[in-house]
Structures are given as structure tokens and as C-alpha cells.
Amino acid sequence: MSFDSLGDFLAMGHHALYVWSAYGICLAVLGLNVALPLLARRRYLQQEARRLRRENAK
């Protein structure tokens, strides 16, 4: 598909709402697929560090 201008590209032939929301949702899901495991790993490491400190304090 060829567009005459940047405005036409952004309008996507009057389907812009569907197209750009689909891109946005896709990027959000990809971002969550990266961020959530990193946050879970950090939380796990913090919990293990607390557990080890408790065990060493006994």
C-alpha cells in the first residue's frame, strides 16, 4: 500500500484507530513479557536474601 503523505500513513485509510491500537497492545504485551520476569527475579532474589539473613541470625 502506498501513501501520499505522512498524514495519510497515520490515518491508515480511515482505519487508524484499529491499526494503531493493535500496535500499541502488541508493544504493551511485548514490554510486559520482558518486564515481568525481570521483576519476579528481583523479588525472588530479595526474598532469598532476607531468608538467608534470617537463617544466619539464628
PDB file with one MODEL, atoms N, CA, C and O in Angstrom:
MODEL        1
ATOM      1  N   MET A   1       0.845  -1.169   0.000  1.00  0.00           N
ATOM      2  CA  MET A   1       0.000   0.000   0.000  1.00  0.00           C
ATOM      3  C   MET A   1       0.892   1.234   0.000  1.00  0.00           C
ATOM      4  O   MET A   1       1.869   1.301   0.746  1.00  0.00           O
ATOM      5  N   SER A   2       0.561   2.189  -0.820  1.00  0.00           N
ATOM      6  CA  SER A   2       1.351   3.412  -0.948  1.00  0.00           C
ATOM      7  C   SER A   2       0.564   4.585  -0.370  1.00  0.00           C
ATOM      8  O   SER A   2      -0.646   4.699  -0.570  1.00  0.00           O
ATOM      9  N   PHE A   3       1.262   5.441   0.341  1.00  0.00           N
ATOM     10  CA  PHE A   3       0.637   6.619   0.944  1.00  0.00           C
ATOM     11  C   PHE A   3       1.244   7.866   0.326  1.00  0.00           C
ATOM     12  O   PHE A   3       2.439   7.913   0.034  1.00  0.00           O
ATOM     13  N   ASP A   4       0.399   8.883   0.131  1.00  0.00           N
ATOM     14  CA  ASP A   4       0.855  10.134  -0.485  1.00  0.00           C
ATOM     15  C   ASP A   4       1.554  11.059   0.504  1.00  0.00           C
ATOM     16  O   ASP A   4       2.387  11.875   0.109  1.00  0.00           O
ATOM     17  N   SER A   5       1.218  10.937   1.798  1.00  0.00           N
ATOM     18  CA  SER A   5       1.810  11.827   2.788  1.00  0.00           C
ATOM     19  C   SER A   5       1.878  11.114   4.137  1.00  0.00           C
ATOM     20  O   SER A   5       1.325  10.029   4.322  1.00  0.00           O
ATOM     21  N   LEU A   6       2.562  11.748   5.054  1.00  0.00           N
ATOM     22  CA  LEU A   6       2.654  11.202   6.405  1.00  0.00           C
ATOM     23  C   LEU A   6       1.269  11.168   7.058  1.00  0.00           C
ATOM     24  O   LEU A   6       0.954  10.236   7.797  1.00  0.00           O
ATOM     25  N   GLY A   7       0.449  12.177   6.786  1.00  0.00           N
ATOM     26  CA  GLY A   7      -0.909  12.212   7.324  1.00  0.00           C
ATOM     27  C   GLY A   7      -1.734  11.033   6.836  1.00  0.00           C
ATOM     28  O   GLY A   7      -2.488  10.435   7.604  1.00  0.00           O
ATOM     29  N   ASP A   8      -1.592  10.702   5.561  1.00  0.00           N
ATOM     30  CA  ASP A   8      -2.300   9.534   5.024  1.00  0.00           C
ATOM     31  C   ASP A   8      -1.798   8.246   5.681  1.00  0.00           C
ATOM     32  O   ASP A   8      -2.578   7.343   5.983  1.00  0.00           O
ATOM     33  N   PHE A   9      -0.499   8.179   5.895  1.00  0.00           N
ATOM     34  CA  PHE A   9       0.062   6.999   6.560  1.00  0.00           C
ATOM     35  C   PHE A   9      -0.498   6.856   7.965  1.00  0.00           C
ATOM     36  O   PHE A   9      -0.901   5.765   8.370  1.00  0.00           O
ATOM     37  N   LEU A  10      -0.524   7.969   8.716  1.00  0.00           N
ATOM     38  CA  LEU A  10      -1.025   7.917  10.082  1.00  0.00           C
ATOM     39  C   LEU A  10      -2.524   7.616  10.134  1.00  0.00           C
ATOM     40  O   LEU A  10      -2.995   6.992  11.085  1.00  0.00           O
ATOM     41  N   ALA A  11      -3.274   8.050   9.124  1.00  0.00           N
ATOM     42  CA  ALA A  11      -4.715   7.791   9.079  1.00  0.00           C
ATOM     43  C   ALA A  11      -5.006   6.348   8.668  1.00  0.00           C
ATOM     44  O   ALA A  11      -6.083   5.827   8.957  1.00  0.00           O
ATOM     45  N   MET A  12      -4.060   5.705   8.002  1.00  0.00           N
ATOM     46  CA  MET A  12      -4.195   4.308   7.571  1.00  0.00           C
ATOM     47  C   MET A  12      -5.507   4.041   6.832  1.00  0.00           C
ATOM     48  O   MET A  12      -6.175   3.038   7.082  1.00  0.00           O
ATOM     49  N   GLY A  13      -5.860   4.925   5.941  1.00  0.00           N
ATOM     50  CA  GLY A  13      -7.076   4.716   5.162  1.00  0.00           C
ATOM     51  C   GLY A  13      -8.313   4.673   6.039  1.00  0.00           C
ATOM     52  O   GLY A  13      -9.205   3.859   5.803  1.00  0.00           O
ATOM     53  N   HIS A  14      -8.385   5.518   7.028  1.00  0.00           N
ATOM     54  CA  HIS A  14      -9.510   5.628   7.974  1.00  0.00           C
ATOM     55  C   HIS A  14      -9.615   4.416   8.894  1.00  0.00           C
ATOM     56  O   HIS A  14     -10.665   4.192   9.495  1.00  0.00           O
ATOM     57  N   HIS A  15      -8.564   3.644   9.011  1.00  0.00           N
ATOM     58  CA  HIS A  15      -8.529   2.503   9.938  1.00  0.00           C
ATOM     59  C   HIS A  15      -7.503   2.735  11.039  1.00  0.00           C
ATOM     60  O   HIS A  15      -7.048   1.783  11.674  1.00  0.00           O
ATOM     61  N   ALA A  16      -7.139   3.973  11.266  1.00  0.00           N
ATOM     62  CA  ALA A  16      -6.050   4.307  12.184  1.00  0.00           C
ATOM     63  C   ALA A  16      -6.321   3.829  13.602  1.00  0.00           C
ATOM     64  O   ALA A  16      -5.416   3.308  14.253  1.00  0.00           O
ATOM     65  N   LEU A  17      -7.535   3.992  14.094  1.00  0.00           N
ATOM     66  CA  LEU A  17      -7.837   3.590  15.464  1.00  0.00           C
ATOM     67  C   LEU A  17      -7.554   2.103  15.664  1.00  0.00           C
ATOM     68  O   LEU A  17      -6.919   1.717  16.646  1.00  0.00           O
ATOM     69  N   TYR A  18      -8.018   1.279  14.748  1.00  0.00           N
ATOM     70  CA  TYR A  18      -7.790  -0.157  14.856  1.00  0.00           C
ATOM     71  C   TYR A  18      -6.301  -0.487  14.708  1.00  0.00           C
ATOM     72  O   TYR A  18      -5.747  -1.241  15.507  1.00  0.00           O
ATOM     73  N   VAL A  19      -5.669   0.073  13.698  1.00  0.00           N
ATOM     74  CA  VAL A  19      -4.266  -0.269  13.399  1.00  0.00           C
ATOM     75  C   VAL A  19      -3.354   0.155  14.542  1.00  0.00           C
ATOM     76  O   VAL A  19      -2.562  -0.651  15.033  1.00  0.00           O
ATOM     77  N   TRP A  20      -3.456   1.415  14.974  1.00  0.00           N
ATOM     78  CA  TRP A  20      -2.526   1.909  15.984  1.00  0.00           C
ATOM     79  C   TRP A  20      -2.823   1.331  17.358  1.00  0.00           C
ATOM     80  O   TRP A  20      -1.904   1.146  18.155  1.00  0.00           O
ATOM     81  N   SER A  21      -4.091   1.041  17.656  1.00  0.00           N
ATOM     82  CA  SER A  21      -4.371   0.378  18.936  1.00  0.00           C
ATOM     83  C   SER A  21      -3.829  -1.053  18.925  1.00  0.00           C
ATOM     84  O   SER A  21      -3.358  -1.540  19.953  1.00  0.00           O
ATOM     85  N   ALA A  22      -3.890  -1.724  17.785  1.00  0.00           N
ATOM     86  CA  ALA A  22      -3.326  -3.077  17.695  1.00  0.00           C
ATOM     87  C   ALA A  22      -1.810  -3.034  17.901  1.00  0.00           C
ATOM     88  O   ALA A  22      -1.254  -3.878  18.604  1.00  0.00           O
ATOM     89  N   TYR A  23      -1.143  -2.056  17.290  1.00  0.00           N
ATOM     90  CA  TYR A  23       0.294  -1.905  17.504  1.00  0.00           C
ATOM     91  C   TYR A  23       0.596  -1.588  18.974  1.00  0.00           C
ATOM     92  O   TYR A  23       1.542  -2.126  19.548  1.00  0.00           O
ATOM     93  N   GLY A  24      -0.201  -0.727  19.565  1.00  0.00           N
ATOM     94  CA  GLY A  24       0.010  -0.361  20.964  1.00  0.00           C
ATOM     95  C   GLY A  24      -0.163  -1.538  21.904  1.00  0.00           C
ATOM     96  O   GLY A  24       0.644  -1.735  22.813  1.00  0.00           O
ATOM     97  N   ILE A  25      -1.213  -2.323  21.690  1.00  0.00           N
ATOM     98  CA  ILE A  25      -1.442  -3.501  22.535  1.00  0.00           C
ATOM     99  C   ILE A  25      -0.308  -4.501  22.363  1.00  0.00           C
ATOM    100  O   ILE A  25       0.164  -5.087  23.338  1.00  0.00           O
ATOM    101  N   CYS A  26       0.124  -4.691  21.132  1.00  0.00           N
ATOM    102  CA  CYS A  26       1.234  -5.621  20.861  1.00  0.00           C
ATOM    103  C   CYS A  26       2.505  -5.171  21.582  1.00  0.00           C
ATOM    104  O   CYS A  26       3.187  -5.985  22.205  1.00  0.00           O
ATOM    105  N   LEU A  27       2.819  -3.900  21.501  1.00  0.00           N
ATOM    106  CA  LEU A  27       4.019  -3.391  22.174  1.00  0.00           C
ATOM    107  C   LEU A  27       3.890  -3.491  23.693  1.00  0.00           C
ATOM    108  O   LEU A  27       4.871  -3.767  24.383  1.00  0.00           O
ATOM    109  N   ALA A  28       2.681  -3.265  24.214  1.00  0.00           N
ATOM    110  CA  ALA A  28       2.465  -3.387  25.660  1.00  0.00           C
ATOM    111  C   ALA A  28       2.680  -4.826  26.121  1.00  0.00           C
ATOM    112  O   ALA A  28       3.314  -5.063  27.149  1.00  0.00           O
ATOM    113  N   VAL A  29       2.158  -5.781  25.366  1.00  0.00           N
ATOM    114  CA  VAL A  29       2.332  -7.193  25.723  1.00  0.00           C
ATOM    115  C   VAL A  29       3.802  -7.588  25.652  1.00  0.00           C
ATOM    116  O   VAL A  29       4.303  -8.282  26.536  1.00  0.00           O
ATOM    117  N   LEU A  30       4.491  -7.152  24.610  1.00  0.00           N
ATOM    118  CA  LEU A  30       5.923  -7.456  24.499  1.00  0.00           C
ATOM    119  C   LEU A  30       6.697  -6.837  25.656  1.00  0.00           C
ATOM    120  O   LEU A  30       7.603  -7.463  26.206  1.00  0.00           O
ATOM    121  N   GLY A  31       6.347  -5.625  26.021  1.00  0.00           N
ATOM    122  CA  GLY A  31       7.004  -4.971  27.153  1.00  0.00           C
ATOM    123  C   GLY A  31       6.770  -5.720  28.454  1.00  0.00           C
ATOM    124  O   GLY A  31       7.691  -5.885  29.254  1.00  0.00           O
ATOM    125  N   LEU A  32       5.541  -6.173  28.667  1.00  0.00           N
ATOM    126  CA  LEU A  32       5.236  -6.948  29.871  1.00  0.00           C
ATOM    127  C   LEU A  32       5.975  -8.280  29.879  1.00  0.00           C
ATOM    128  O   LEU A  32       6.415  -8.743  30.931  1.00  0.00           O
ATOM    129  N   ASN A  33       6.111  -8.901  28.701  1.00  0.00           N
ATOM    130  CA  ASN A  33       6.838 -10.169  28.614  1.00  0.00           C
ATOM    131  C   ASN A  33       8.314 -10.006  28.961  1.00  0.00           C
ATOM    132  O   ASN A  33       8.966 -10.977  29.346  1.00  0.00           O
ATOM    133  N   VAL A  34       8.837  -8.822  28.833  1.00  0.00           N
ATOM    134  CA  VAL A  34      10.217  -8.547  29.230  1.00  0.00           C
ATOM    135  C   VAL A  34      10.279  -8.127  30.698  1.00  0.00           C
ATOM    136  O   VAL A  34      11.113  -8.621  31.456  1.00  0.00           O
ATOM    137  N   ALA A  35       9.399  -7.219  31.090  1.00  0.00           N
ATOM    138  CA  ALA A  35       9.484  -6.608  32.417  1.00  0.00           C
ATOM    139  C   ALA A  35       9.077  -7.549  33.544  1.00  0.00           C
ATOM    140  O   ALA A  35       9.747  -7.580  34.576  1.00  0.00           O
ATOM    141  N   LEU A  36       8.010  -8.313  33.382  1.00  0.00           N
ATOM    142  CA  LEU A  36       7.508  -9.133  34.486  1.00  0.00           C
ATOM    143  C   LEU A  36       8.501 -10.195  34.964  1.00  0.00           C
ATOM    144  O   LEU A  36       8.673 -10.346  36.174  1.00  0.00           O
ATOM    145  N   PRO A  37       9.157 -10.932  34.076  1.00  0.00           N
ATOM    146  CA  PRO A  37      10.169 -11.879  34.572  1.00  0.00           C
ATOM    147  C   PRO A  37      11.334 -11.191  35.287  1.00  0.00           C
ATOM    148  O   PRO A  37      11.862 -11.723  36.264  1.00  0.00           O
ATOM    149  N   LEU A  38      11.734 -10.019  34.808  1.00  0.00           N
ATOM    150  CA  LEU A  38      12.812  -9.297  35.484  1.00  0.00           C
ATOM    151  C   LEU A  38      12.384  -8.880  36.888  1.00  0.00           C
ATOM    152  O   LEU A  38      13.157  -9.002  37.838  1.00  0.00           O
ATOM    153  N   LEU A  39      11.160  -8.392  37.016  1.00  0.00           N
ATOM    154  CA  LEU A  39      10.658  -8.003  38.334  1.00  0.00           C
ATOM    155  C   LEU A  39      10.495  -9.216  39.251  1.00  0.00           C
ATOM    156  O   LEU A  39      10.786  -9.133  40.444  1.00  0.00           O
ATOM    157  N   ALA A  40      10.036 -10.332  38.706  1.00  0.00           N
ATOM    158  CA  ALA A  40       9.879 -11.541  39.501  1.00  0.00           C
ATOM    159  C   ALA A  40      11.238 -12.053  39.982  1.00  0.00           C
ATOM    160  O   ALA A  40      11.361 -12.509  41.118  1.00  0.00           O
ATOM    161  N   ARG A  41      12.244 -11.981  39.131  1.00  0.00           N
ATOM    162  CA  ARG A  41      13.597 -12.408  39.520  1.00  0.00           C
ATOM    163  C   ARG A  41      14.130 -11.532  40.637  1.00  0.00           C
ATOM    164  O   ARG A  41      14.699 -12.031  41.608  1.00  0.00           O
ATOM    165  N   ARG A  42      13.944 -10.221  40.500  1.00  0.00           N
ATOM    166  CA  ARG A  42      14.406  -9.298  41.540  1.00  0.00           C
ATOM    167  C   ARG A  42      13.703  -9.593  42.870  1.00  0.00           C
ATOM    168  O   ARG A  42      14.345  -9.612  43.921  1.00  0.00           O
ATOM    169  N   ARG A  43      12.391  -9.823  42.824  1.00  0.00           N
ATOM    170  CA  ARG A  43      11.633 -10.120  44.035  1.00  0.00           C
ATOM    171  C   ARG A  43      12.110 -11.434  44.658  1.00  0.00           C
ATOM    172  O   ARG A  43      12.237 -11.528  45.879  1.00  0.00           O
ATOM    173  N   TYR A  44      12.374 -12.445  43.830  1.00  0.00           N
ATOM    174  CA  TYR A  44      12.860 -13.730  44.320  1.00  0.00           C
ATOM    175  C   TYR A  44      14.216 -13.567  45.009  1.00  0.00           C
ATOM    176  O   TYR A  44      14.431 -14.108  46.094  1.00  0.00           O
ATOM    177  N   LEU A  45      15.127 -12.824  44.382  1.00  0.00           N
ATOM    178  CA  LEU A  45      16.446 -12.631  44.965  1.00  0.00           C
ATOM    179  C   LEU A  45      16.366 -11.870  46.292  1.00  0.00           C
ATOM    180  O   LEU A  45      17.106 -12.175  47.226  1.00  0.00           O
ATOM    181  N   GLN A  46      15.477 -10.889  46.375  1.00  0.00           N
ATOM    182  CA  GLN A  46      15.302 -10.162  47.633  1.00  0.00           C
ATOM    183  C   GLN A  46      14.753 -11.077  48.725  1.00  0.00           C
ATOM    184  O   GLN A  46      15.191 -11.008  49.874  1.00  0.00           O
ATOM    185  N   GLN A  47      13.798 -11.933  48.371  1.00  0.00           N
ATOM    186  CA  GLN A  47      13.235 -12.867  49.351  1.00  0.00           C
ATOM    187  C   GLN A  47      14.297 -13.854  49.834  1.00  0.00           C
ATOM    188  O   GLN A  47      14.367 -14.165  51.023  1.00  0.00           O
ATOM    189  N   GLU A  48      15.114 -14.340  48.919  1.00  0.00           N
ATOM    190  CA  GLU A  48      16.160 -15.285  49.301  1.00  0.00           C
ATOM    191  C   GLU A  48      17.205 -14.605  50.185  1.00  0.00           C
ATOM    192  O   GLU A  48      17.701 -15.212  51.135  1.00  0.00           O
ATOM    193  N   ALA A  49      17.537 -13.373  49.884  1.00  0.00           N
ATOM    194  CA  ALA A  49      18.499 -12.641  50.714  1.00  0.00           C
ATOM    195  C   ALA A  49      17.944 -12.456  52.123  1.00  0.00           C
ATOM    196  O   ALA A  49      18.676 -12.614  53.100  1.00  0.00           O
ATOM    197  N   ARG A  50      16.657 -12.124  52.239  1.00  0.00           N
ATOM    198  CA  ARG A  50      16.035 -11.989  53.566  1.00  0.00           C
ATOM    199  C   ARG A  50      16.027 -13.321  54.298  1.00  0.00           C
ATOM    200  O   ARG A  50      16.288 -13.374  55.500  1.00  0.00           O
ATOM    201  N   ARG A  51      15.727 -14.400  53.576  1.00  0.00           N
ATOM    202  CA  ARG A  51      15.694 -15.732  54.195  1.00  0.00           C
ATOM    203  C   ARG A  51      17.077 -16.113  54.708  1.00  0.00           C
ATOM    204  O   ARG A  51      17.206 -16.635  55.815  1.00  0.00           O
ATOM    205  N   LEU A  52      18.108 -15.857  53.914  1.00  0.00           N
ATOM    206  CA  LEU A  52      19.468 -16.182  54.342  1.00  0.00           C
ATOM    207  C   LEU A  52      19.892 -15.352  55.545  1.00  0.00           C
ATOM    208  O   LEU A  52      20.556 -15.866  56.445  1.00  0.00           O
ATOM    209  N   ARG A  53      19.519 -14.079  55.574  1.00  0.00           N
ATOM    210  CA  ARG A  53      19.840 -13.240  56.735  1.00  0.00           C
ATOM    211  C   ARG A  53      19.147 -13.762  57.992  1.00  0.00           C
ATOM    212  O   ARG A  53      19.741 -13.779  59.070  1.00  0.00           O
ATOM    213  N   ARG A  54      17.879 -14.192  57.853  1.00  0.00           N
ATOM    214  CA  ARG A  54      17.157 -14.744  58.993  1.00  0.00           C
ATOM    215  C   ARG A  54      17.839 -16.032  59.503  1.00  0.00           C
ATOM    216  O   ARG A  54      17.989 -16.234  60.708  1.00  0.00           O
ATOM    217  N   GLU A  55      18.244 -16.890  58.558  1.00  0.00           N
ATOM    218  CA  GLU A  55      18.881 -18.155  58.949  1.00  0.00           C
ATOM    219  C   GLU A  55      20.232 -17.895  59.604  1.00  0.00           C
ATOM    220  O   GLU A  55      20.592 -18.591  60.554  1.00  0.00           O
ATOM    221  N   ASN A  56      20.976 -16.930  59.131  1.00  0.00           N
ATOM    222  CA  ASN A  56      22.288 -16.631  59.710  1.00  0.00           C
ATOM    223  C   ASN A  56      22.179 -15.929  61.058  1.00  0.00           C
ATOM    224  O   ASN A  56      23.110 -15.984  61.861  1.00  0.00           O
ATOM    225  N   ALA A  57      21.056 -15.274  61.312  1.00  0.00           N
ATOM    226  CA  ALA A  57      20.853 -14.552  62.569  1.00  0.00           C
ATOM    227  C   ALA A  57      20.522 -15.506  63.725  1.00  0.00           C
ATOM    228  O   ALA A  57      20.657 -15.134  64.890  1.00  0.00           O
ATOM    229  N   LYS A  58      20.101 -16.700  63.414  1.00  0.00           N
ATOM    230  CA  LYS A  58      19.701 -17.651  64.457  1.00  0.00           C
ATOM    231  C   LYS A  58      20.868 -18.181  65.235  1.00  0.00           C
ATOM    232  O   LYS A  58      20.688 -18.990  66.145  1.00  0.00           O
TER     233      LYS A  58
ENDMDL
END
